[in-house]
Amino acid sequence: MKKEVVAIVVGGGPAPGINGVISAATIEAINEGKEVIGIFGGFKSLFAGDKKSAIPLTIEDVSRIHTTGGSILRTSRDTAEVAKTRFPVLLQTLKALKVRYLITIGGDGTAFMARWIERESRGKVSVVHVPKTIDNDLTLPGGRSSFGYHTARHWGVEIVKNIMEDARTTGRWYFISTMGRNAGHLALGIGKAVGATITVIPEEFTEQKIGLQKIADVLEGSIIKRLAHGRDHGIAVLAEGISAKVDEKELSACDEIRHDEVGRVRLSEIQLGRILSDMVKKSLAARGVQMTIVHKTIGYELRAADPVPYDIEYTRDLGYGAVRFLLSGGTGSMITLDEGRLRPVSFVEMADPATGKTKVRLVDIKSEAYEVGRKYMIRLEKEDFSPGNVELLAKAAKLSVPEFRKRFEYLLN
């Protein structure tokens, strides 16, 4: 009797821990008498009808990969138009490969594909999705982090920690942009853990669109406050999602705007730190305040790193849970870990009714977790504009008190 086939496919950007899911799922499925294949090259291979991309996976192949970064199956994205026109080919390819169970590993785009496949296969393919993203912007039970986030934060902290020492040693500022799409979780997590001077995330700006000048003024205010206290150096961590809050016309005047395979602006390629450092340096220099500001972007260094133990354990749980869910008759759900128990969340529950896309979790700026981060930042606050304080700041900025108020007090609104 021919064994039923379990297929594993990875979509979207890399995240530490992918191999842990592949490993655990493969081992559990084989132990339960199933045949396992990995789709090398992600959905692009399925859209192309490439049956040769199906690689047989054995326990020997995967038994030690759970501690490694990257993805042994690679990963890919494709345009919405390709997905729409080539979807029938994808279904035919899965049928030709005799796939009975499908495990998808990815973010919101991959989750959308998983829902689509499950719906259109009409019961012939049972589908479970394993959520991953270093952005930590998926709405998971109990506020659980998505896998890959803890590793990305860990290595981000290690990088920024070294840069902080460089800033102190050389007497300069660094503006460091981090990945995260529209959410500021990764930037805030790095900033809080490393003790950055200031962390700026898109969620703190309640207006729909903001000007670059406002962001630059927030950063300049932090620099001035440090100078007023005798500190000539600092670190600003900037979430790349801030760029999405800026009007695209204003942004395109400062940098070339590129789009990814699914039509989204490549926020990680916008030199947000460079744009803002140029603006702040120019503003300070105009008043005779000389400051060296260096910009740096981190993100790609974090996505394929070897996972930390938290993500190794977490992804082994998820891979095991994905197979147990499928073999118990489940389909059409995302597998999650909630208070130590594996729990499926239906595709219907995880989708935004208005858009059909996976719900996005943003940083709650009213939460105590954000409040703690904000309390330990050095940035202009209401008390800085009280008598006694404002004079000190205005002097450091080389402005009169009325000029200082006019320039920076609006940031409190």
N, C-alpha and C positions, 0 to 999 in steps of 0.2 A: 504494500500500500504506500502510495506516494505521500511524503510528508507535506503538511501545510506550510506555506511560505510566509515568513515575517520579513518585511522590507523596512529599512531605516533610511531616511533621507534628511539632510541638513540644509536649511535655508537661511538667508540673511547674513549678517556680519558674524565674524568669529566671537566666541566668548569662552573663557577658561572653564573647562568642565565638560565640553561636548564629548570628548572621548570617554569620560566616565559614564555617561548615559549609554553610549554605543556599547561599551564593555559590559555593563550590568545587564542591559536588555538582551544582548546576544547570548550571554551565559545562561540567563534564566530561560530564554526561549528554547535553546538547544537542550537544556536539562529537562524541558517539558516535551521533548520529542519533535520540535519544529525545525525547519530549515530556515536559516537567516541569510539574507542578502543585504549588502549595503549599496546604495545608489551613489556611485562616485561622480562628483561634479554637481550634485544637488538637482534642483528642478530643471535646470537647463538641459541636462541629459535626458530627462523624461520628456520634456517638450520636443526634443530632437528625435525622439523615438529610438534612442540608442540603447538597445538591449545589452550591448557589451559593457555598459557602465555598471551593470549589476554584478557585484563582486561577492562570491560566497564568503561568509565569515565563519570562522571556527573559534572555539574557546582558546586554542593556542594563539590565534591571531590577536585576540583582544584582552587576554588575561592580565597584561601589565601596562596597558595603555592609559588606564584611568588616572595616572599621575602626570600625564603629559599634556601640554597645551596644543592648540590647533584642533584640526579635525582630520582623522585618517581618511575620511570620505570627502574631504574638502567641503566647500559650500558655494552657493551662488545666488544671484538675484537676476530677475529679468523684468522687462517692461510690462506694464499692464496690458498693452496691445498684444504682445507675444503670448502672454498667459491666456488671454481671451481667445485668440485665433488658434493656438496650439493645444488648448486644453483637451480636445478630443484625442489628440495624439498621445497625450499623457495617460489618459484612461486606457487607450488601446495598448500602450506599453506595459502598464501595470497588469492588464489582462494577459498579455503575451508572456509575462514573467510569472503568471499564476500566483500573483500576490493575494493572499487572503487577509493579512493583517498589515497595517501600515503605521509606523511610528515616525512622526515628523518632529524635528528639533529646530526651534527657531523663535523669532519674535512675532510681531503683529502681522507682517506680511505672510509668513509661513503659516500662522494660525488661520489666516483667511483662506489660504490654499487648502489646508486640512479640512476646513468646514466645507469647502466647495467639492472636494473629492468625496467626502463622506456622503454629501447630499446626492451627488450625481451618480455615484456607484450603486445606489439603491440597494444597499444591504450586501452587495457582493464583496466589498472591502470594508473591514472594520478599522476605524481610524482613531488614534489617540495622539494628542499633541503634548510635547514637553517644552515648556516655555523657557527661553533663555534670552538674556540681554544684560550687558554691563551697565545699561542706562538705568536699570531698576525701576522702570516706568510701567510695569505690568501690575494690574490690580489682582493681587493674590490673597488668599484667605489669611486672616490674622496679621495683615501687613507684612507678610513674609517677603524677603528679598528674592529677586530672581537670581538663578545661578549665574555665576560669572562676576557678579557685582562685587562680592567681597574680595575676590582675587584682584580685580581691577583697582579697587580702592587701595588694597595693600601695596601694590607696586606703584600706584600713583603717589602714595604717601612716601615711599622710599625715594622716589625721584624728587619730589618737592622738598623733602627734608634736606637732601644734599644741596638743592638750589637755595634753600633758606640760609644754609651756612655760607654759601658763596655770597649771597646778598649781604650778610653781616660782615664778612671778611673784606669785601670790596667797597662797601658803602653805596649800594645801588638798590634799585627796585626791579622786581620781575613781575610781569603780567603773564600768567600762565593760563591758557585756555584748555579746557578738558571736554571730552566727548560727553554725550548725554541727550542728543536731539533736543526735544522741547522741554525736557525735565532737568532739574538741577540736582538730582540725588547724588550723582557721582562727584560733582564739584563740591557740594556741601559736605559729603562724607570725607573727601580728601582734606578739605579746608579745616573741618572740625578736628579731625584726627591729628593733623600735622601742626595745628595751631597757626594757620596762616593769618596774616595781618587783617585781611578782608577777603570775603568770598561773596561774589555777586552772582545771583541766579535769576532766571527770567521770571519766576513766580513772584518775586518781590515787587515787580512792576505791575500794578493792577490795570493800568490802561492797556488798550488793545495794541497800540503802537507807541513806541518811544523814539526819541531822537538820540543819535549817537552822543550829542553834547551832554545830555543828562547822565548817561553812563560815565562819560569822561569826567564830569563834575563830581560824581560819587567817588571815583578813584582819586581825583586830585584832592578832594576833601580829606581823604584818608592820609595821603602823603603830607598834607599841611599839618594835620593833627599830630602825626609822628614827629614832624620837624619842630613843632611847638613844644614837644616833650624831649627834645634833644636826640631824636633818632633819625638817622639819614638813610635808612634802608627798610625794606619790607617786601612782602609777597602778596600779590592779589591773585586769587584763583577765580577764573571766569568760566561760567558754563556756556558752552557753545550755543545753547538755545536762546541766549540773549540776542543773537543775530536774527533769529526768526521774529523777534519783537520789533526790529527796525524795518522801516519801509524799504522795500527791495530797491527802489530807485536811489535812495540815499546810500544804501550799501554798495550798489553797483558802481557808484561814482568813486568809491574807495578801493574796490577790489573786484576781480572777475568772478561772476556768479556761475557756478557749474551745477548740473543736476545729475542725480544718480539714475540707475536703470529704471526705477519706478517713478521718476519725475520729481522727486523731492530735492530741494536745494541741498547741496553737499555742505552742510554747516561746518564739518570738520576741516574743510579746505579754505574756509574764509579766514583770513588772517586778522581775527578780531583783536588779538593782543597787539599786533603791529599798528592797526588803525588807531586804537585807543592810546597806545604809548606815544604815537606821533602827536596826537591831539593834546595830550597832557603835557608833554615836554614843551611843545610850542607855547602853550598857555603859561606855563611856569617861567619859561625863558623870557617871555615878553615883559615880565615883571622883575627880571634879574635873578630868578631862582633857578640855579643850574642843578639838574638832576639826571643821572643816567638811568634809563629805564630799558630793560631788555625784555623782549617778548618770546614766548615759547609755547608750542602746542603739544600736548600729550594726549594719547588715545590709542593710536595704532600700536604703541609699545605695550599696551595693557591687554589687548583683545585676545592674543594667542599665547599668553604667558602660561607657564605651568600652574595649575590651580593650587591654591592653598588648601590645607586639610579640610576646612569647612566646606569648600566647593567639591572636593573629592568625595566626601561622605554624602553630601547633599545629592550629587548627581547619580551616585550609585543607588541611593534610595529611589530616585525618580525613574531611572532606567528599569529597575526591578518592578516598581509600581506600574509602569506603563504596560509591561508584558502581563502582569497579573490581572490588570484591568481588562485587557483584550481577551485573554484566555478564559475569563469568567463571563464572557458574553457582552462586555461593554463596548461602546463605540460613541463617537461624536462628543468627546470631552477632552479637556486639558487635565493632565495629572499634576497634582500639587501635594505639598506636605503641610499639614495643618496640625500644630501642636503634637508633633511626633507621629501623626497618622496620615497615611496616604489617602488623598481624597480627590475624586474626579470632579471637575467643574464643567458643566455642559457648555458646548459651543454657544448655545443660546444665551446662557447666563454671562459669558465672558464678552459678548459683543455689545457694542453701543447701539441701541435701537434706532437712533437717528442716522447713523452713518454705516452701520453694518460692520464696522471695523472693531478690532479689539480695544477695549477700554484702556485709556492711558491714565496712569497714576502720576500726578504732579506732587511736588513738595507742598505740604500743608504749612503755610507760613504762620498759621495760628497755633500750631502744635508746640509742645514744650521742647521737642527735639530740635525744631528750628530756633526756638527762643534761646536755647543754650548756645547754639552756634553763633547767633547774633550778639549775645551778651559778651562774648569773648573776642569780638572783632573790634578793630580800631577804625571807627568811621564817625562822621558827624552826626551828633544826636541833639535833641532839644536843649539839653543842659549846656551844650557848647556855645549857645547863643545868649546865655545869661551874662550879666555884668561880671567882669573879672575874668571870665573864660574867653569871651569873644575878642577882647583886646589882645590876648596872647596869641590867638589864632590869626587874627588880622595882621599882626606884626610878622608872624612866620610866613604869611602869604604875601607880604609886602603890599598890603592894601589898607585903606582906611577902614574903620569899623563899618560905616555905611556902605562902602563898596563891597566889603566882605559879606555883609548881610544880603545885599542885592544879588550878589553872585551865587551864594550857596544856601541861603535859608529856604528857598523854594523846595529843596530836596526833602524837607520834612513833611511836606504836604502829601 
